[in-house]
Amino acid sequence: MAANVNDAVSSPDVAEVVSSLDVAAWFIELAVEEQRPLTRLPLQKLVTLAQSMYGFQTSDKMYGEKVFAFKYGPVTKGVRKAYGDTADSRIDKPRTALKVLPDDKMDAVAELWGLCSDVTGKLVEVTHKVGPWKDYYVKDGRYAEIPWAEFVYAWPAYENMILTLKKNRHPDVDRTPGNFILPESGFGKYDQQILKAQQHAYAALLSR
């Protein structure tokens, strides 16, 4: 796996309470830094997937807010309200202060961005096809809360679909002559993407 950012930088003034808006701010910061700006729906899905992945890895919550089954997928009310007026426009900067997260949560944000950065446009499809959203969304009805434990349980399915999308985007290529088959996989970029995201995250911190 990619090098741990904790080896290079110690986080100052770590936020004691992390909100979904804090997590959203970091995804926006990384997206702008890498010239892959987000729109509201991919942003919403990244924040939700962060809750799922972090819960699966640590048995703890990335943030304390509830996630609800809205029409276009799972999202916290805070993120939905803060960025709901952006429609399909690119989000150029966070609308909340960029707070320092605990090291493990910073690493999780960077890891998820490294995994998803080249398929953000497909994340609505991911959260619609797998995971608990479809079991809780009621058309034209009340937006139901989705239990945190169900997101934790769903992470392997989410990850598998994301990796499948990445494979389809970066198919194996045979670069050997004759009848030999030696595929070159796009997945070699995964660890590099994680490390790049981690470096950008801490560079942003140090510049403030």
KABELWO-V445206 format. One line per field, one symbol per residue. phi: phi as a letter, one per 40 degrees, with the letter a starting at -180 (. if undefined). A space follows every 10 residues. Layout:
phi = ???
//
This chain:
phi = .ccccccbbc ccfcccbbbc cccddcccdc ccdcfbdcbc cdcdcccccc cccccccbgb ccacccbbcc dchcaccccc ccbcccfccc ccaccbcccc cddccccccc cccccbdcbc cbcccccccb gcdccbcbcf bccccbdddc ccccddcdcc cccccccccb ccbcbbcgcc bbcbcccccd cccccccccc cccccccb
//
